[in-house]
Amino acid sequence: MGGSVRAVSSNGVYSFTKPNRESITLLAGLGVEGDVHAGTTVKHRSRMRRDPSQPNLRQVHLIHEELFDEVRDAGFEVVAGQLGENVTTLGIDLLGLPTGTLLRLGDEAVVEVTGLRNPCPQIDGFEHGLLKQLVGRDEDGAAWRKAGIMSVVLTGGVVRPGDPVKVELPDGPHRPLEVV
């Protein structure tokens, strides 16, 4: 099972969007070199206000490019990096992966999937109405979230657009993704 990296993005300052780059360097246990969300403890502003000592389970944010096609069909124009992700993939059902899945990005880097990104109200600040495309409830009332997944870096390395992504599912019973 696998796909490819379509884009990589990072930003050294807090901003909703992240500029696309020719490459990013993942650092084991930290995240994306030079990105504002890199570190061993949580860097998301609202989570830091609650408890700045929490481990950073959100070191690398991944979104599947197919999401952009889906929201485009609903009248929204979104491209790689604009939702704050670090890695945009193609050909992988990121939202369907279980917790603990390993993603091999390029030749060296390995990230472990920790959970779902919880879409925040800033998404509507980016484009009004977009949040409803990324979070909602099904007919049974169960919540669904489509704003990508979060991961931690196990093995560092350089990641570039066009790199392969290899998926390694964890052993044993699979745990569905939850918000981290």
N, C-alpha and C positions, 0 to 999 in steps of 0.2 A: 504494500500500500504506500502510495506516495504522490507527490505533486511537485510544484516548483515555487520558488520565491519570485514574486512579480515586482516587488519594490521593497526598499528598506528606508526607514525614516528615523530621525532623532532630533531632539531639541535640547539645548543646554539651559533654557529658561522655561518657566511655566507658561504654557500657551496651549490652547485647545488643539491646534493642528501642529504637525511636525513636518518640516521640509524633507523631501526625498533626498537621498544621498547616493553616491556611487557605491558605497559600502558602509557597513557598520561593524564595529568590533564588539563581540560579546565577551564579557569578563566573568569567569566562574565565580558564583556566589554574589555577584553585584548587579549585573544587567548590561545595558548598552553603554559603552564608554562615552562619556561626555553628555549623556542624557540626564535630564533633571530627575528622572525616576530611578536612577541607578543607586544601589546601596543595599546594605544588609538589613536595614530597618525600613519600614514603610515610608514612602515619600509622597503619597497622595495627600493633598492638603487636609481634606476632611478627616481622613484616618489619622493623620499626625495630631490633629486637635484632640481626638479621642484618646489615643495612646501612641506616642511616638516611638515606643520601644517594641511595637509589634514587628515580627519578622516580615520582610518584604516578599510577599508571594506574588507580586505584580512587577517583576523586574523587566519582563519582555511581554508586550501586548501584540497579539497576532489577530489579524482579520482576514477572512477569505474574500478574494476579489469578486466572487459570485454575488456577495451581498450588494456590491455597488450596482450590478446589473438589476438586481431585485428592486432596490430603491429607485433606480432610474425609471423602471417600469411604472412606479408610483408617482413619478414627476419630480424626483429629486436628483440633483447632480452632485455626486460625491466621487472623489478619486483618492488614490492611495495617499496616506498620511493625514488626510483631512479629519479623520476621527481620532487622531492621536496615537495610532498604532505604530509599532516599530517595524513589523514584518507583515507584508501583504502576501498571501499565498494564493495559489490556484490549484484546483484539483483535489483538495482535501476537505472532507466534512469536519472542519474544526469543532463545530458545536456538538457533534456526535461522538467525539472522543471521550474516553473515560479519564477520570483523574489519575495521574501517574503515568500517562502516556509519554514516551520519549519522542522528541522530534529532532532528527539529525538534519541540521541546516548547513548545506555546503559540505566541504571536506572535513571540517573539524568540530564545529559547534554542536552542542547538544543541550536542548532545553527540556525541562520536565513540566508538563501541563499541571497547573495547580487549580484552575477553576475558570469560571465565567467572569467577564467584565460586566459590572452592573451599569447599564446606561444611565448617564446623569442628565439633569436638566440643561446643562451647557449645550447639549446636542441641539435643542430647540433654539438656542442663541446662535448657533452656527447656521441652521436653516429651519425656520418655523414649521412644525408638524413632523419633522424627521424622527423625533423621539418615539412617536407612535408606530413608526415602521420598525423600530429596534427593540421595543419592549411592549408586551401586552399580555392578554390572557386568552386561552383557548376556550372552546365551548364548554369545557368542564370546569373552568375557572382557574386552571393551573397557569402560573406565570411562565412566559417564555422570553428569552433574551437573545438578541442576535448581534450584539456589539463586539463580538470576538471573545478570545480566551486570553488568560494570563498564564505566565510560566516563570520559572526560575532557571538560571543558567547553571548547568552541571559542568560543562566543558566549554571553555572559551574558544573563539575563533572568529575569522572574518566571514561576513555573510554579504552576498551581492545578489542583485537581480539576476535571474536565470539559474541560480544554484538549485540543485535538487533538494527536495525535502523527503526524508524517509521516516515513516511512522513505525514505531515499535510499541505495540500494545502491552500493558502490564499483565503479569500472570494472575491467575485466580479470578474470583468474581470481580467484575468491573463495577466501579462506583461512578455514577453519573456526575457530571460537573455541577458544582454549586457556585454561588457568587463568592468571590474572594475580595 
